[in-house]
Amino acid sequence: MPETQRDLYEVLGVARDATADQIKHAYRAKVRECHPDTHPNDPDAEQKYKEVNAAFSVLGDQEKRARYDQFGTADDIPGGNPFGGMGAEDIFGDIFSMFGGGSPFGRRANPNAPTRGADLQMVLSISLAEAATGVNRKVTIPRWEPCDHCHGTGSEPDHDPKECPTCHGTGQVRSRVRTIFGDTVQVSTCPTCGGRGKVVEKPCKECGGEGRIHRRREQEIKIQPGVDNGTRLRVPGAGEMGLNGGSPGDLYIVMEVRDDPVFQRDGMDLHRTVSIPWPQAVMGGKSVIGTLIDGDAEFDIPEGTEPGRTIRVRGKGMPSLRGSSRGDLILHVTVDVPKPSALSENASRLVNELAQELGVNTEKKEGLLDKLFGGKKKADAKKKSTKKK
C-alpha cells in the first residue's frame, strides 16, 4: 500500500469537517505562505508548496476526499493518488535531495551540528548607594565547561568516538507503524548513542565520557549607575558551554537593590526626612543636607515652613540608567522644638519675652499635685523667713 506520511487535513490546517470553501480558503493561504518564488531563501519552501498542492488535489475533489476519509488514502482512483503512485517519503525525498537534505518526513537536524549553550540567570544584591554610583562586583558562576583532558570529545586521547552502528551517525532510528490512515514511519532517538550519532568506546577518565566538567568560575560584572530592582544585565558568552563547537550562552544578572536606612527610592527621585530648628522654620534661611552621591548639599528653607512640608533639591537624586539626567532629592520637613529643660536660662528668658511680645500665654495650669506640694513649699519658705527675722 502506498504510504501516507501526514494527515492531509493537517497539511492544510483545517478540521476534518471543514467545508469546501474553508478548504479552498486554507489552500490559498498556505500557498501564499510557502510559494518558492516569494521565499527564495527558505530551503523548505519547495517541499511545503508541493505538499500543500498534493493535499488540495485530494481534499479539493469531493470524490477523492470521500475515498480518503473512508480508507485513509486516495489510491485506486484514476489519478487519485496525490503522489502519482509513489510514497510521499519517496517523492519528497527525491525533491529534497537537490537541496542537500533528506525526506522532510521524520527529518531531523544533524546530531553533530554545533549547538549554542544555554543561558544562565542569577540574582545579585547591591546597596542603594552602589546602584546610584555603579560598581564592579565579582560573582561566582557554576556552569559546565569543556573537559581539559579530552577537549570535549568524551573519549580518552587517541580514542576518537566512532560512528554509531545502530543509526549510522544519524542519531535516530525509524520503525513502520500501521495507523487508521495507513502505514507511517515513526522516528525516535537512537537508544544506542542517545541521539549523538557517535559512540564512545573508551570514556574519558576525567569526565566519564560527558566531554564536560562542572566548575565554578569567577566573573567580574560591571554594574552601571541607575540600576533598579529587576534590572537585567546581560554578560555575553558567560553562560553554559556550547556543544560540538557551538557558541556559549549568555549570563543574565537580575539586580536586587537593598533598602537604605536614610533614603527611599521612587523611580529616579530620592526621599529623606530632615529636621530643622523652629526659629529657622519661622524665619527661613539656608541649611545643609547629606545626599546619597554628592556629599553635603545646600538647600533653602522658606519662611513659615510647617512640619510635613516637602522641599525639592533638584538634580540630587538617582541617575538615569540610560542617559545623563538625574532625579531630585525630596526632603520631608520636621520641626525640632526643644524642651524647656534643654534651654539655657538666657534662652528660656528670650523665649518668654518672645511669647509676651506675640501675646502668647506660656503660663502652666496648676495641677492637683502642684497645688498640694506647691502650697507646702510656700508654707515652708514662709516659716524659714519668719525664723530669720
KOLMITI-338013 format. One line per 3 residues: number of its first residue (from 1); their letters; for each residue x negated, y negated, z of N, C-alpha, C. Coordinates in steps of 0.001 Angstrom, whole numbers. Layout:
NUM) A) X/Y/Z/X/Y/Z/X/Y/Z  ...
END
This chain:
1) MPE) -849/1194/0/0/0/0/-883/-1242/0  -613/-2214/-850/-1412/-3442/-825/-1304/-4103/530  -2368/-4822/927/-2413/-5411/2263/-1814/-6807/2273
4) TQR) -1041/-7100/3303/-550/-8450/3543/-1202/-8939/4819  -2162/-9830/4693/-3000/-10169/5828/-2359/-11199/6748  -1510/-12055/6244/-873/-13068/7077/607/-13138/6763
7) DLY) 1392/-13503/7757/2817/-13716/7548/2991/-14941/6654  3731/-14775/5551/3877/-15873/4592/4629/-17052/5187  5534/-16789/6112/6229/-17899/6779/5235/-18720/7612
10) EVL) 4294/-18016/8220/3267/-18711/9000/2370/-19553/8098  2080/-19054/6912/1246/-19812/5974/1875/-21154/5645  3189/-21161/5421/3880/-22412/5089/4305/-23190/6324
13) GVA) 4226/-22562/7501/4586/-23258/8731/6077/-23447/8898  6884/-22468/8493/8339/-22563/8623/8853/-21346/9388  10075/-21468/9905/10712/-20363/10603/11244/-19350/9590
16) RDA) 11506/-18142/10060/11982/-17097/9155/13389/-17375/8647  14148/-18203/9351/15488/-18543/8889/15518/-19906/8183  14366/-20377/7714/14308/-21679/7038/15115/-21645/5742
19) TAD) 15723/-22783/5412/16486/-22892/4167/15532/-23041/2992  16086/-22883/1784/15265/-23032/580/14682/-24430/486  15462/-25454/865/14955/-26830/828/13830/-27029/1845
22) QIK) 13963/-26426/3017/12908/-26560/4032/11614/-25896/3564  11757/-24758/2887/10570/-24072/2364/9907/-24909/1276  10723/-25485/401/10167/-26306/-667/9469/-27541/-93
25) HAY) 10087/-28171/903/9500/-29354/1521/8180/-29000/2205  8159/-27858/2926/6937/-27446/3611/5835/-27123/2613  6203/-26499/1490/5220/-26169/457/4558/-27430/-96
28) RAK) 5376/-28436/-403/4815/-29681/-952/3891/-30359/61  4294/-30335/1330/3453/-30962/2361/2120/-30222/2507  2175/-28893/2468/945/-28108/2599/9/-28333/1408
31) VRE) 591/-28463/209/-228/-28706/-981/-958/-30038/-858  -255/-31050/-369/-898/-32362/-186/-2028/-32277/840  -1858/-31431/1852/-2857/-31320/2911/-4146/-30650/2445
34) CHP) -4035/-29709/1517/-5212/-28879/1218/-5621/-28843/-253  -5067/-29704/-1089/-5415/-29659/-2507/-6914/-29926/-2676  -7617/-29072/-3401/-9083/-29223/-3544/-9506/-30554/-4140
37) DTH) -8690/-31149/-5000/-9080/-32411/-5628/-9135/-33548/-4625  -8298/-33476/-3598/-8266/-34546/-2587/-9140/-34215/-1380  -9712/-33019/-1346/-10605/-32624/-253/-11876/-31991/-832
40) PND) -12639/-32760/-1583/-13814/-32187/-2251/-14892/-31704/-1282  -14898/-32214/-50/-15936/-31827/904/-15492/-30713/1846  -14292/-30200/1650/-13775/-29146/2504/-13926/-27808/1790
43) PDA) -14841/-26952/2243/-15037/-25666/1554/-13842/-24737/1695  -12951/-25000/2662/-11781/-24150/2857/-10586/-24597/2017  -10676/-25724/1363/-9527/-26275/646/-9045/-25341/-462
46) EQK) -9980/-24760/-1217/-9610/-23876/-2328/-8818/-22677/-1826  -9312/-22066/-760/-8622/-20889/-217/-7238/-21249/316  -7158/-22350/1066/-5869/-22759/1620/-4866/-23060/512
49) YKE) -5345/-23718/-529/-4470/-24080/-1650/-3900/-22826/-2315  -4745/-21838/-2592/-4284/-20611/-3237/-3372/-19816/-2318  -3695/-19825/-1023/-2870/-19094/-66/-1474/-19694/22
52) VNA) -1378/-21023/37/-81/-21703/90/729/-21409/-1169  87/-21462/-2336/793/-21172/-3585/1274/-19729/-3638  445/-18807/-3148/839/-17403/-3134/2043/-17185/-2226
55) AFS) 2055/-17853/-1072/3184/-17716/-156/4459/-18284/-758  4359/-19424/-1443/5551/-20043/-2019/6080/-19251/-3210  5181/-18544/-3926/5635/-17749/-5063/6566/-16630/-4611
58) VLG) 6479/-16233/-3338/7380/-15214/-2796/8577/-15861/-2111  8299/-16753/-1166/9395/-17329/-375/10236/-18316/-1174  9684/-18850/-2264/10461/-19769/-3102/11383/-19057/-4073
61) DQE) 11287/-17729/-4144/12145/-16932/-5022/13086/-16105/-4135  14383/-16249/-4341/15361/-15618/-3464/15213/-14099/-3426  15040/-13467/-4599/14939/-12008/-4663/13650/-11516/-4007
64) KRA) 12528/-12171/-4307/11247/-11763/-3721/11255/-11971/-2213  11895/-13053/-1775/11952/-13334/-345/12748/-12248/389  13865/-11810/-227/14676/-10758/386/13878/-9476/511
67) RYD) 13123/-9147/-548/12290/-7948/-521/11224/-8057/570  10633/-9231/679/9579/-9463/1681/10159/-9369/3089  11355/-9957/3302/11978/-9914/4620/12314/-8480/5026
70) QFG) 12662/-7637/4049/13081/-6278/4356/11905/-5336/4573  10898/-5446/3696/9814/-4477/3716/8461/-5065/4140  8392/-6370/4302/7119/-6987/4664/6172/-7109/3507
73) TAD) 6646/-6894/2278/5804/-7008/1091/6685/-7328/-98  6098/-7932/-1141/6831/-8233/-2366/6401/-7305/-3484  5779/-6162/-3177/5322/-5212/-4199/6503/-4536/-4888
76) DIP) 6203/-3902/-5993/7159/-3105/-6764/8232/-3931/-7432  8071/-5232/-7439/8938/-6114/-8211/8099/-6666/-9343  8598/-6633/-10559/7772/-7145/-11658/7283/-8555/-11359
79) GGN) 5986/-8671/-11277/5403/-9991/-10971/5620/-10408/-9543  6108/-9480/-8696/6488/-9863/-7345/5341/-9954/-6371  4248/-9257/-6592/3139/-9309/-5655/2392/-10632/-5826
82) PFG) 2375/-11507/-4819/1726/-12814/-4965/234/-12701/-5170  -342/-11504/-4935/-1779/-11348/-5078/-2137/-10543/-6318  -1152/-10340/-7239/-1432/-9699/-8511/-1874/-8265/-8378
85) GMG) -1324/-7516/-7408/-1677/-6115/-7232/-2927/-5904/-6421  -3583/-6967/-5983/-4781/-6839/-5158/-4440/-7184/-3726  -5201/-6652/-2813/-5040/-7054/-1427/-5473/-8495/-1255
88) AED) -4815/-9185/-295/-5150/-10600/-66/-6608/-10752/320  -7131/-9807/1098/-8534/-9905/1520/-9463/-9796/329  -9082/-8940/-687/-9920/-8771/-1861/-9984/-10038/-2694
91) IFG) -8809/-10577/-3047/-8796/-11728/-3955/-9431/-12955/-3305  -9114/-13196/-2006/-9667/-14378/-1369/-11124/-14176/-1010  -11523/-12912/-792/-12944/-12658/-577/-13731/-12981/-1818
94) DIF) -13197/-12646/-3022/-13882/-12975/-4262/-13978/-14473/-4457  -12883/-15169/-4181/-12891/-16631/-4351/-13948/-17265/-3465  -13969/-16818/-2166/-14870/-17476/-1241/-16317/-17046/-1375
97) SMF) -16563/-15955/-2112/-17950/-15592/-2337/-18674/-16650/-3139  -17906/-17440/-3923/-18522/-18531/-4690/-19013/-19636/-3773  -18411/-19751/-2557/-18804/-20807/-1638/-19777/-20310/-575
100) GGG) -20249/-19072/-735/-21228/-18542/213/-20594/-17977/1454  -19256/-17758/1462/-18584/-17217/2636/-17961/-15886/2319  -17383/-15271/3322/-16692/-14009/3151/-15209/-14236/3103
103) SPF) -14448/-13207/3415/-12997/-13311/3400/-12531/-14250/4492  -11537/-15120/4207/-11035/-16011/5249/-10213/-15269/6274  -9796/-14027/5969/-9008/-13252/6920/-9971/-12553/7876
106) GRR) -9961/-13001/9128/-10880/-12430/10098/-12271/-13017/9991  -12454/-14063/9194/-13779/-14658/9023/-14196/-15372/10303  -15431/-15244/10710/-15919/-15912/11903/-17276/-16528/11629
109) ANP) -17673/-17422/12504/-18949/-18103/12337/-20103/-17142/12581  -21240/-17491/12042/-22452/-16701/12235/-22784/-16669/13727  -22866/-15476/14346/-23121/-15419/15789/-24491/-15950/16169
112) NAP) -25394/-16035/15210/-26736/-16525/15500/-26929/-17984/15100  -25840/-18649/14735/-25941/-20059/14355/-26204/-20917/15594  -26898/-22040/15452/-27146/-22926/16601/-25835/-23408/17216
115) TRG) -25780/-23398/18541/-24588/-23827/19279/-24989/-24879/20300  -24270/-25986/20317/-24569/-27070/21251/-24274/-26626/22683  -25108/-27082/23619/-24918/-26749/25025/-23731/-27455/25641
118) ADL) -23270/-26941/26765/-22107/-27515/27449/-22483/-28812/28161  -21506/-29709/28279/-21698/-30939/29042/-21550/-30647/30534  -22251/-31412/31352/-22155/-31308/32803/-21608/-32596/33384
121) QMV) -21011/-32495/34557/-20475/-33688/35232/-20761/-33583/36725  -21159/-34716/37337/-21404/-34742/38765/-21020/-36108/39325  -20750/-36146/40637/-20362/-37387/41315/-21579/-37953/42031
124) LSI) -21778/-39271/41898/-22893/-39948/42559/-22339/-41073/43421  -22670/-41041/44714/-22177/-42047/45656/-23231/-43134/45853  -22803/-44402/45739/-23692/-45541/45951/-22967/-46583/46797
127) SLA) -23714/-47527/47351/-23126/-48603/48152/-22578/-49695/47235  -21765/-50576/47821/-21224/-51694/47048/-22342/-52635/46608  -23348/-52819/47462/-24474/-53680/47091/-25233/-53096/45906
130) EAA) -25410/-51762/45876/-26089/-51125/44746/-25253/-51240/43478  -23941/-51161/43628/-23063/-51329/42462/-23143/-52746/41924  -23421/-53718/42800/-23483/-55120/42379/-24803/-55465/41701
133) TGV) -25880/-54870/42168/-27199/-55249/41647/-27747/-54244/40644  -27183/-53024/40619/-27765/-51968/39803/-28884/-51289/40565  -29140/-50024/40232/-30148/-49286/40975/-30585/-48075/40156
136) NRK) -31796/-47611/40372/-32271/-46357/39787/-32210/-45278/40869  -31556/-44163/40549/-31415/-43086/41519/-31835/-41761/40889  -32442/-40907/41676/-32804/-39570/41218/-31726/-38590/41648
139) VTI) -31276/-37778/40713/-30268/-36762/41007/-30838/-35395/40657  -30362/-34382/41347/-30781/-33005/41089/-29688/-32303/40290  -30058/-31777/39128/-29086/-31171/38216/-29334/-29660/38153
142) PRW) -28378/-28846/38606/-28502/-27390/38415/-28028/-27025/37010  -28870/-26396/36215/-28487/-26083/34841/-29325/-24909/34310  -28859/-24346/33214/-29577/-23282/32527/-30623/-23890/31600
145) EPC) -31810/-23294/31621/-32892/-23745/30749/-33542/-22531/30096  -34194/-22713/28935/-34834/-21573/28265/-35868/-20906/29150  -35898/-19592/29076/-36892/-18824/29839/-38278/-19083/29257
148) DHC) -39217/-19430/30131/-40584/-19717/29670/-41307/-18457/29201  -40918/-17316/29745/-41631/-16076/29426/-41277/-15562/28029  -39979/-15563/27692/-39560/-15025/26388/-39190/-16121/25397
151) HGT) -39264/-17396/25849/-38942/-18543/24992/-37513/-18467/24436  -36626/-17913/25248/-35222/-17914/24886/-34748/-16729/24077  -35629/-15795/23722/-35208/-14653/22902/-34536/-13566/23723
154) GSE) -34817/-13502/25011/-34278/-12447/25860/-35088/-11166/25821  -36110/-11097/24971/-36940/-9891/24835/-38345/-10159/25328  -38985/-9098/25736/-40394/-9202/26103/-41201/-9635/24871
157) PDH) -42278/-10386/25075/-43107/-10791/23933/-43507/-9587/23085  -43539/-9765/21765/-43865/-8729/20766/-42770/-7661/20645  -41594/-7940/21201/-40446/-7033/21056/-39232/-7875/20665
160) DPK) -39193/-8308/19424/-38098/-9164/18972/-36781/-8401/18954  -35645/-9108/19163/-34335/-8457/19083/-34099/-7863/17692  -33384/-6737/17644/-33084/-6049/16394/-31629/-6285/16001
163) ECP) -31380/-6084/14699/-30012/-6206/14211/-29136/-5131/14847  -27935/-5536/15271/-27026/-4601/15928/-26618/-3497/14945  -26773/-2230/15318/-26410/-1150/14401/-24910/-966/14241
166) TCH) -24130/-1504/15171/-22664/-1334/15100/-22028/-2318/14150  -22384/-3614/14279/-21755/-4656/13454/-22668/-5146/12342  -23907/-4643/12311/-24878/-5027/11279/-25122/-6541/11249
169) GTG) -25175/-7129/12434/-25544/-8538/12547/-24393/-9517/12458  -23167/-9032/12229/-22032/-9959/12090/-21453/-10375/13431  -21670/-9562/14463/-21133/-9888/15776/-19678/-9494/15954
172) QVR) -19084/-8789/14967/-17678/-8422/15049/-17456/-7060/14413  -16396/-6396/14834/-16001/-5115/14244/-14558/-5231/13787  -14209/-4463/12760/-12868/-4501/12190/-12196/-3147/12327
175) SRV) -10893/-3187/12490/-10097/-1963/12520/-8753/-2243/11865  -8229/-1240/11167/-6943/-1400/10490/-5815/-1071/11462  -4808/-1930/11465/-3657/-1761/12344/-2399/-1828/11498
178) RTI) -1495/-882/11675/-226/-880/10936/813/-1691/11720  1442/-2673/11060/2480/-3502/11659/3746/-3398/10821  4797/-4065/11247/6060/-4036/10500/5922/-4741/9165
181) FGD) 4876/-5560/9028/4646/-6256/7761/3628/-5521/6890  3205/-4359/7313/2226/-3606/6547/922/-3460/7300  -60/-2911/6630/-1377/-2749/7248/-2082/-4094/7323
184) TVQ) -2781/-4306/8433/-3557/-5531/8586/-4896/-5183/9211  -5822/-6091/9107/-7167/-5892/9646/-7296/-6680/10939  -7658/-6000/12015/-7859/-6644/13306/-9350/-6826/13542
187) VST) -9746/-8035/13879/-11153/-8358/14098/-11378/-8600/15578  -12416/-7988/16149/-12733/-8159/17563/-14245/-8264/17739  -14646/-8738/18915/-16070/-8887/19218/-16740/-7519/19309
190) CPT) -17921/-7446/18756/-18666/-6181/18764/-18970/-5771/20204  -18602/-4557/20618/-18848/-4130/22003/-20315/-3827/22287  -21091/-3595/21251/-22499/-3234/21448/-23354/-4456/21749
193) CGG) -23208/-5508/20958/-24062/-6697/21107/-23348/-7866/21757  -22023/-7711/22048/-21285/-8804/22680/-21093/-10001/21783  -21139/-9783/20458/-20928/-10880/19518/-22189/-11587/19083
196) RGK) -23347/-11170/19590/-24600/-11840/19230/-25134/-11400/17868  -24781/-10204/17449/-25291/-9694/16183/-26651/-9036/16311  -27244/-9126/17507/-28553/-8535/17737/-28558/-7824/19076
199) VVE) -29434/-6842/19207/-29575/-6123/20468/-31021/-6239/20945  -31166/-6313/22265/-32482/-6431/22884/-32896/-5044/23358  -33978/-4533/22794/-34442/-3186/23150/-35265/-3195/24428
202) KPC) -36054/-4264/24649/-36859/-4367/25861/-36603/-5743/26481  -35646/-5818/27434/-35277/-7117/28010/-36446/-7799/28716  -36419/-9107/28674/-37443/-9912/29352/-37378/-9650/30855
205) KEC) -38533/-9441/31467/-38578/-9131/32892/-38291/-10353/33766  -38396/-11558/33194/-38162/-12774/33964/-36673/-13153/33998  -36010/-13052/32856/-34615/-13492/32770/-33635/-12344/32609
208) GGE) -34145/-11086/32536/-33278/-9937/32409/-32566/-9843/31072  -33120/-10474/30042/-32524/-10408/28714/-31587/-11554/28398  -31355/-12463/29370/-30453/-13602/29151/-31064/-14642/28221
211) GRI) -32387/-14751/28240/-33049/-15783/27445/-33028/-17138/28108  -32500/-17190/29336/-32413/-18468/30056/-32495/-18217/31552  -32891/-19250/32288/-33053/-19180/33740/-32370/-20400/34355
214) HRR) -31718/-20181/35502/-31030/-21282/36184/-32022/-22034/37058  -32157/-23318/36791/-33098/-24147/37541/-32406/-25418/38030  -33082/-26064/38981/-32634/-27375/39487/-33675/-28406/39074
217) REQ) -33239/-29347/38260/-34146/-30362/37727/-33771/-31746/38260  -34804/-32563/38532/-34562/-33947/38938/-34479/-34831/37700  -33524/-35738/37728/-33335/-36663/36607/-33129/-38060/37190
220) EIK) -33874/-39034/36677/-33687/-40411/37134/-32562/-41059/36342  -31617/-41659/37064/-30444/-42273/36456/-30509/-43782/36675  -30380/-44533/35611/-30342/-45993/35714/-28887/-46432/35765
223) IQP) -28488/-47028/36884/-27111/-47465/37087/-27025/-48965/36833  -26217/-49340/35884/-26080/-50743/35516/-25274/-51505/36572  -25550/-52809/36778/-24736/-53608/37700/-23277/-53674/37234
226) GVD) -22363/-53610/38199/-20943/-53777/37885/-20143/-52495/37846  -20774/-51330/38090/-20014/-50085/38050/-18976/-50064/39169  -17917/-49285/38968/-16830/-49215/39940/-16489/-47747/40167
229) NGT) -15603/-47493/41092/-15136/-46127/41325/-14580/-45544/40035  -15028/-44336/39675/-14526/-43677/38480/-15291/-44003/37216  -16209/-44970/37253/-17011/-45282/36071/-17841/-44054/35681
232) RLR) -17813/-43693/34389/-18587/-42536/33907/-19791/-43022/33113  -20968/-42574/33515/-22199/-42895/32807/-22675/-41638/32076  -23036/-41784/30809/-23473/-40648/30002/-24986/-40633/29901
235) VPG) -25570/-39473/30191/-27016/-39275/30056/-27216/-38258/28937  -27551/-38696/27731/-27662/-37758/26595/-28728/-36702/26824  -28398/-35448/26468/-29374/-34367/26496/-29698/-33816/27860
238) AGE) -28996/-34259/28915/-29299/-33782/30268/-28341/-32683/30709  -27521/-32154/29782/-26589/-31079/30118/-27211/-29711/29917  -26334/-28708/29720/-26792/-27334/29547/-27564/-27169/28235
241) MGL) -28469/-26203/28207/-29248/-25919/27013/-28347/-25375/25913  -28728/-25631/24658/-28013/-25063/23534/-28462/-23637/23276  -27705/-22917/22472/-28026/-21542/22122/-28552/-21470/20698
244) NGG) -29456/-20572/20472/-30027/-20348/19140/-30624/-21627/18543  -31246/-22414/19375/-31874/-23644/18895/-30933/-24825/18824  -29704/-24675/19346/-28756/-25792/19333/-29159/-26889/20305
247) SPG) -28638/-28093/20087/-28981/-29234/20937/-28359/-29075/22321  -28992/-29657/23364/-28419/-29568/24713/-27190/-30460/24837  -26378/-30168/25847/-25211/-31001/26122/-25612/-32273/26853
250) DLY) -24641/-33054/27251/-24870/-34320/27947/-24480/-34188/29412  -25004/-35090/30218/-24638/-35182/31634/-23792/-36425/31838  -22657/-36274/32507/-21784/-37406/32823/-21804/-37631/34330
253) IVM) -22180/-38850/34722/-22225/-39233/36131/-20963/-40028/36449  -20169/-39534/37395/-18962/-40237/37835/-19312/-41000/39110  -19136/-42315/39082/-19555/-43155/40202/-18509/-43158/41321
256) EVR) -19021/-43115/42544/-18199/-43263/43747/-18821/-44387/44573  -18155/-45538/44644/-18689/-46712/45341/-18112/-46743/46757  -18989/-46677/47744/-18554/-46649/49145/-18033/-48013/49594
259) DDP) -17142/-48004/50582/-16621/-49248/51157/-17720/-49985/51902  -17645/-51312/51888/-18619/-52160/52580/-17970/-52714/53849  -18719/-52817/54960/-18119/-53313/56210/-17757/-54795/56186
262) VFQ) -18322/-55560/55274/-18070/-57011/55232/-17238/-57404/54018  -17587/-56895/52851/-16955/-57321/51603/-15945/-56271/51123  -14842/-56754/50603/-13843/-55890/49978/-13746/-56264/48499
265) RDG) -13741/-55247/47662/-13753/-55482/46218/-12351/-55455/45633  -12092/-56364/44714/-10845/-56387/43955/-11202/-56689/42504  -11500/-55646/41732/-11969/-55861/40365/-13347/-56481/40390
268) MDL) -13467/-57678/39813/-14748/-58390/39829/-14836/-59377/40983  -13757/-59581/41723/-13766/-60510/42863/-14128/-59772/44144  -14749/-60519/45058/-15061/-60008/46387/-14328/-60843/47429
271) HRT) -13922/-60194/48519/-13227/-60883/49611/-13993/-60654/50908  -14023/-61685/51757/-14568/-61535/53095/-13951/-62571/54006  -14043/-62333/55319/-13490/-63250/56314/-14589/-64187/56814
274) VSI) -14233/-65460/57026/-15177/-66442/57550/-14492/-67230/58664  -15214/-67417/59753/-14688/-68171/60885/-15369/-69538/60935  -14574/-70609/61063/-15126/-71971/61110/-14702/-72635/62419
277) PWP) -15543/-73550/62981/-15190/-74259/64228/-13958/-75141/64017  -13160/-75319/65081/-11923/-76078/64898/-12162/-77539/64546  -13232/-78191/65025/-13426/-79576/64558/-13660/-79642/63045
280) QAV) -14370/-78632/62512/-14622/-78590/61073/-13334/-78293/60313  -12474/-77494/60905/-11189/-77231/60278/-10347/-78507/60209  -10501/-79371/61212/-9739/-80624/61230/-10351/-81649/60275
283) MGG) -11661/-81844/60381/-12310/-82931/59661/-12840/-82519/58283  -12978/-81167/58046/-13573/-80732/56790/-15085/-80822/56858  -15744/-80448/55770/-17199/-80521/55730/-17783/-79406/54879
286) KSV) -19053/-79150/55055/-19749/-78107/54302/-20225/-77031/55263  -20259/-75804/54771/-20732/-74693/55578/-21468/-73702/54675  -22096/-72726/55258/-22891/-71742/54526/-22366/-70348/54855
289) IGT) -22267/-69515/53823/-21775/-68150/53984/-22708/-67183/53276  -22896/-65989/53828/-23713/-64968/53182/-22939/-64278/52061  -23573/-64086/50920/-22955/-63403/49783/-23542/-61996/49639
292) LID) -22960/-61203/48755/-23427/-59834/48572/-24718/-59773/47766  -24871/-60689/46796/-26004/-60621/45869/-26962/-61786/46038  -26433/-63004/46220/-27219/-64233/46083/-27719/-64815/47393
295) GDA) -27660/-64077/48491/-28080/-64653/49761/-27043/-65632/50263  -27509/-66698/50980/-26583/-67699/51516/-26121/-68645/50423  -24837/-69034/50493/-24258/-69973/49525/-23448/-71016/50285
298) EFD) -23540/-72259/49850/-22814/-73361/50473/-21417/-73467/49892  -20453/-73796/50744/-19081/-73998/50269/-18448/-75155/51035  -17437/-75756/50441/-16746/-76911/51015/-15524/-76459/51806
301) IPE) -15342/-77094/52994/-14167/-76832/53809/-13256/-78066/53699  -12083/-77929/53136/-11187/-79083/53013/-10708/-79559/54393  -10351/-80842/54495/-9784/-81377/55734/-8457/-80678/56044
304) GTE) -8227/-80455/57318/-6968/-79860/57738/-6813/-78404/57330  -7923/-77675/57278/-7854/-76258/56909/-7204/-75456/58031  -6157/-74715/57695/-5439/-73916/58681/-5878/-72454/58608
307) PGR) -5711/-71722/59708/-6040/-70287/59684/-5225/-69567/58604  -5890/-68641/57895/-5216/-67906/56829/-5413/-68504/55453  -5976/-69689/55390/-6227/-70307/54087/-7358/-69575/53380
310) TIR) -7317/-69557/52038/-8396/-68949/51250/-9176/-70032/50525  -10475/-69836/50465/-11372/-70752/49763/-12131/-69931/48729  -12119/-70360/47487/-12750/-69617/46393/-14136/-70201/46085
313) VRG) -15149/-69344/46131/-16510/-69744/45778/-16799/-69130/44406  -16857/-69965/43402/-16956/-69497/42019/-18298/-68800/41724  -18195/-67690/40956/-19386/-67024/40437/-20215/-66270/41444
316) KGM) -19670/-65968/42614/-20430/-65248/43637/-19844/-63856/43904  -19087/-63347/42924/-18504/-62018/43074/-19300/-60966/42348  -18626/-59910/41877/-19278/-58792/41202/-19587/-59151/39752
319) PSL) -20684/-58614/39222/-20987/-58842/37805/-20130/-57941/36925  -19974/-58350/35668/-19255/-57527/34702/-20154/-56397/34233  -19571/-55209/34051/-20349/-54072/33559/-20809/-54312/32130
322) RGS) -20035/-55055/31396/-20387/-55399/30007/-20300/-56910/29855  -21446/-57548/29793/-21460/-59000/29660/-22160/-59638/30846  -22216/-60965/30831/-22955/-61698/31866/-22042/-62437/32834
325) SRG) -20736/-62263/32735/-19816/-63000/33599/-19842/-62437/35021  -19381/-63254/35967/-19316/-62869/37374/-17939/-63199/37918  -17507/-62393/38871/-16278/-62700/39577/-16515/-63745/40652
328) DLI) -15507/-63990/41494/-15592/-65009/42542/-15629/-64356/43915  -16122/-65129/44895/-16075/-64734/46292/-14927/-65499/46942  -13972/-64783/47500/-12790/-65400/48095/-12896/-65269/49607
331) LHV) -12923/-66433/50287/-13085/-66479/51740/-11718/-66604/52403  -11478/-65746/53385/-10241/-65803/54171/-10586/-66444/55516  -10055/-67644/55747/-10500/-68500/56851/-9773/-68155/58146
334) TVD) -10559/-68039/59222/-10021/-68045/60584/-10676/-69227/61312  -9993/-69792/62294/-10499/-70962/63021/-10953/-70519/64407  -12177/-70864/64745/-12782/-70487/66022/-12400/-71525/67081
337) VPK) -11507/-71145/67990/-11078/-72028/69077/-11694/-71511/70369  -12624/-72254/70971/-13313/-71762/72171/-12424/-71835/73413  -12714/-70964/74392/-12027/-71044/75671/-12661/-72139/76528
340) PSA) -11883/-72749/77426/-12441/-73832/78262/-13693/-73410/79027  -13742/-72133/79434/-14903/-71675/80203/-16179/-71677/79372  -16030/-71703/78040/-17198/-71707/77175/-17682/-73123/76882
343) LSE) -16943/-74137/77338/-17315/-75526/77072/-18123/-76106/78228  -18999/-76996/77867/-19738/-77715/78906/-18797/-78732/79556  -19261/-79280/80690/-18430/-80275/81396/-18168/-81484/80512
346) NAS) -19181/-81918/79783/-19013/-83077/78906/-18071/-82770/77756  -18195/-81529/77187/-17316/-81145/76090/-15866/-81064/76556  -15655/-80566/77764/-14297/-80489/78310/-13708/-81882/78480
349) RLV) -14541/-82803/78967/-14076/-84175/79155/-13684/-84795/77807  -14521/-84580/76780/-14226/-85141/75468/-12949/-84553/74864  -12735/-83256/75093/-11520/-82626/74575/-10292/-83207/75257
352) NEL) -10394/-83425/76584/-9265/-84014/77310/-8994/-85429/76847  -10051/-86182/76598/-9866/-87545/76103/-9215/-87540/74729  -9643/-86590/73877/-9037/-86480/72551/-7562/-86123/72672
355) AQE) -7255/-85223/73596/-5854/-84818/73784/-5015/-86016/74227  -5563/-86833/75185/-4833/-88019/75647/-4650/-89027/74513  -5705/-89152/73688/-5629/-90086/72563/-4549/-89666/71573
358) LGV) -4410/-88355/71396/-3410/-87846/70447/-2051/-87647/71091  -1958/-87920/72385/-679/-87759/73079/-314/-86314/73316  -1352/-85477/73492/-1113/-84052/73715/-1259/-83760/75193
361) NTE) -237/-83106/75794/-257/-82779/77212/-1057/-81504/77416  -2162/-81596/78139/-3009/-80429/78376/-2890/-79905/79804  -1948/-80503/80628/-1773/-80039/81998/-1163/-78645/82011
364) KKE) -1690/-77785/82901/-1170/-76439/83020/5/-76413/83977  989/-75583/83692/2125/-75400/84580/1693/-74522/85733  1962/-75007/86987/1504/-74297/88164/2353/-73040/88379
367) GLL) 1702/-71907/88428/2413/-70665/88640/2593/-70369/90111  3248/-69244/90430/3537/-68867/91815/2258/-68669/92607  1272/-67963/92045/22/-67731/92761/-737/-69028/92988
370) DKL) -672/-69908/91949/-1351/-71202/92119/-725/-71986/93257  601/-71914/93364/1291/-72647/94421/911/-72109/95799  847/-70752/95904/528/-70152/97191/-901/-70429/97610
373) FGG) -1821/-70044/96736/-3227/-70190/97088/-3718/-71621/96928  -3108/-72333/95979/-3483/-73737/95811/-3089/-74557/97022  -1894/-74282/97608/-1456/-75010/98807/-2331/-74699/99994
376) KKK) -2757/-73466/100102/-3633/-73053/101201/-4984/-73759/101101  -5480/-73861/99865/-6761/-74543/99688/-6668/-76006/100075  -5539/-76631/99707/-5362/-78045/100049/-5293/-78226/101566
379) ADA) -4606/-77291/102253/-4487/-77374/103718/-5851/-77209/104374  -6646/-76243/103867/-7979/-76025/104425/-8864/-77242/104215  -8733/-77828/103057/-9548/-79012/102770/-9163/-80152/103683
382) KKK) -7860/-80273/104001/-7397/-81369/104879/-7902/-81185/106303  -7925/-79900/106782/-8438/-79607/108123/-9898/-79971/108231  -10682/-79599/107213/-12100/-79914/107225/-12340/-81408/107267
385) STK) -11510/-82133/106571/-11661/-83592/106531/-11335/-84196/107889  -10336/-83633/108607/-9926/-84154/109906/-11007/-83898/110974  -11641/-82701/110930/-12677/-82360/111874/-13879/-83287/111734
388) KK) -14206/-83629/110499/-15358/-84532/110283/-15106/-85892/110888  -13877/-86320/110861/-13570/-87630/111445/-13691/-87588/112949
END
